[in-house]
């Protein structure tokens, strides 16, 4: 995607996010861009029909998730996004995925980089993130590594209307 379109897409997708999350996500993107990486938000808010389709196709394990959050008047308040490497959207490198996880962690966010992995395979990922080592050798990645979401609230909390607060 051309740079102007990537930037415009990210700005538009950030508008679909709950402000607390959008601010942290924008900082995550800026951190990646400072490294010469070209992150692209592929999807932010999802309609209930899109979420059900993702669930039915095996791309999500939830019928309601952080992507589906809305405000009291139905306004989009996504608390999760899928963010690709615009230079390799179908084949992200381990370096990109670790860079994404490190940048997300810097802003109190998490990724799906280790989802579905046993503890012994999650440990090297956690160590690489803690050491800020995007060149670490990782043998296996989780099932949704380009997904970024909030921390501190469960999906049930979000469905009940709770939203992140604080710094």
C-alpha positions as CSV (number, residue, x, y, z in Angstrom):
1,X,0.0,0.0,0.0
2,X,1.3,3.5,-0.8
3,X,2.5,5.4,2.2
4,X,-0.2,8.1,2.1
5,X,-2.9,5.4,2.0
6,X,-1.4,3.4,4.8
7,X,-1.2,6.5,7.0
8,X,-4.8,7.5,6.1
9,X,-6.0,4.0,6.8
10,X,-4.4,3.9,10.2
11,X,-5.9,7.3,11.1
12,X,-9.3,6.2,10.0
13,X,-9.0,2.9,11.9
14,X,-7.8,4.7,15.1
15,X,-11.1,6.6,15.0
16,X,-12.9,3.3,15.5
17,X,-11.1,2.7,18.8
18,X,-11.9,3.7,22.3
19,X,-9.8,6.8,23.0
20,X,-7.7,5.3,25.8
21,X,-6.8,2.4,23.5
22,X,-6.4,4.5,20.4
23,X,-3.8,6.8,22.1
24,X,-1.7,3.8,23.1
25,X,-2.1,2.2,19.7
26,X,-1.0,5.4,18.0
27,X,2.1,5.4,20.2
28,X,2.7,1.7,19.4
29,X,2.5,2.5,15.7
30,X,4.8,5.5,16.1
31,X,7.4,3.4,17.9
32,X,7.4,0.8,15.1
33,X,7.6,3.5,12.4
34,X,10.6,5.0,14.2
35,X,12.3,1.6,13.6
36,X,11.5,1.8,9.8
37,X,8.6,-0.6,10.1
38,X,5.4,0.2,8.2
39,X,2.5,-1.1,10.4
40,X,-1.0,-1.1,8.9
41,X,-4.2,-1.5,10.9
42,X,-6.0,-4.1,8.9
43,X,-9.1,-4.1,11.1
44,X,-10.3,-2.3,14.3
45,X,-14.0,-2.5,15.0
46,X,-16.0,-5.5,13.9
47,X,-19.7,-5.8,13.6
48,X,-21.4,-8.7,15.4
49,X,-22.0,-10.3,12.0
50,X,-18.3,-10.0,11.1
51,X,-17.3,-11.4,14.5
52,X,-19.6,-14.4,14.1
53,X,-18.1,-15.0,10.7
54,X,-14.6,-14.9,12.2
55,X,-15.8,-17.3,14.9
56,X,-17.4,-19.7,12.4
57,X,-14.4,-19.7,10.1
58,X,-12.0,-20.4,13.0
59,X,-10.3,-17.0,12.9
60,X,-11.6,-16.1,16.4
61,X,-12.4,-18.2,19.4
62,X,-15.0,-15.7,20.6
63,X,-18.5,-14.7,19.5
64,X,-18.0,-11.3,21.2
65,X,-14.6,-9.9,21.6
66,X,-12.6,-6.7,22.2
67,X,-13.1,-5.7,18.5
68,X,-16.9,-5.5,19.1
69,X,-17.0,-2.9,21.9
70,X,-19.4,-0.1,21.4
71,X,-20.4,2.9,23.5
72,X,-23.8,3.7,25.0
73,X,-25.1,5.1,21.7
74,X,-23.7,2.3,19.7
75,X,-20.5,4.2,18.7
76,X,-17.5,2.1,17.7
77,X,-15.1,1.6,20.6
78,X,-12.8,-1.2,19.5
79,X,-10.4,-2.4,22.1
80,X,-8.4,-4.6,19.7
81,X,-7.0,-4.3,16.3
82,X,-5.2,-6.5,13.8
83,X,-2.0,-4.8,12.6
84,X,0.0,-6.1,9.7
85,X,3.5,-5.3,8.4
86,X,2.5,-3.4,5.2
87,X,5.7,-4.7,3.5
88,X,4.9,-8.3,4.2
89,X,1.2,-8.5,5.1
90,X,0.8,-12.3,4.4
91,X,4.2,-13.4,5.8
92,X,5.2,-11.3,8.8
93,X,8.7,-12.0,10.0
94,X,9.5,-13.1,13.5
95,X,11.4,-9.8,13.9
96,X,8.2,-7.9,13.0
97,X,6.1,-9.9,15.3
98,X,8.5,-9.5,18.2
99,X,8.9,-5.7,17.4
100,X,5.1,-5.5,17.5
101,X,4.8,-7.3,20.8
102,X,7.6,-5.2,22.4
103,X,6.0,-1.9,21.2
104,X,2.6,-3.0,22.4
105,X,4.0,-4.0,25.8
106,X,5.6,-0.5,26.1
107,X,2.0,0.9,26.0
108,X,0.2,-1.5,28.3
109,X,-1.1,-3.6,25.4
110,X,-0.7,-7.2,24.5
111,X,-0.6,-9.3,21.3
112,X,-1.6,-12.9,20.4
113,X,2.0,-13.8,19.7
114,X,1.9,-16.6,22.3
115,X,-1.7,-17.6,22.1
116,X,-2.3,-21.4,22.2
117,X,1.3,-22.3,23.0
118,X,2.3,-24.4,26.0
119,X,4.3,-22.7,28.7
120,X,7.6,-24.0,27.5
121,X,7.1,-22.3,24.1
122,X,5.6,-19.1,25.6
123,X,8.6,-18.6,27.9
124,X,11.1,-17.7,25.1
125,X,8.6,-15.2,23.7
126,X,8.1,-13.5,27.1
127,X,11.9,-13.4,27.6
128,X,12.4,-11.8,24.2
129,X,9.8,-9.2,25.0
130,X,11.3,-8.5,28.4
131,X,14.8,-8.2,26.9
132,X,13.4,-6.1,24.0
133,X,15.1,-8.5,21.7
134,X,13.3,-8.5,18.3
135,X,16.1,-10.7,16.9
136,X,15.5,-13.6,19.3
137,X,15.2,-17.0,17.9
138,X,11.6,-18.2,18.4
139,X,10.6,-21.7,17.4
140,X,6.8,-21.3,17.3
141,X,4.3,-18.5,17.4
142,X,0.7,-18.3,18.6
143,X,-2.3,-18.4,16.4
144,X,-3.1,-14.6,16.2
145,X,0.3,-12.8,16.4
146,X,-0.8,-9.6,14.7
147,X,-3.7,-9.0,17.1
148,X,-3.2,-6.2,19.7
149,X,-5.6,-5.7,22.6
150,X,-6.1,-4.0,25.9
151,X,-5.0,-5.6,29.2
152,X,-6.7,-5.5,32.6
153,X,-10.3,-6.1,31.5
154,X,-11.9,-9.3,30.5
155,X,-14.1,-9.7,27.5
156,X,-17.1,-10.1,29.9
157,X,-16.1,-6.8,31.5
158,X,-16.0,-5.0,28.1
159,X,-19.3,-6.6,27.1
160,X,-20.8,-5.2,30.3
161,X,-19.7,-1.7,29.3
162,X,-16.5,-1.4,31.3
163,X,-13.6,0.5,29.6
164,X,-9.9,1.1,30.5
165,X,-9.1,4.1,32.7
166,X,-6.0,5.8,34.0
167,X,-2.7,6.6,32.6
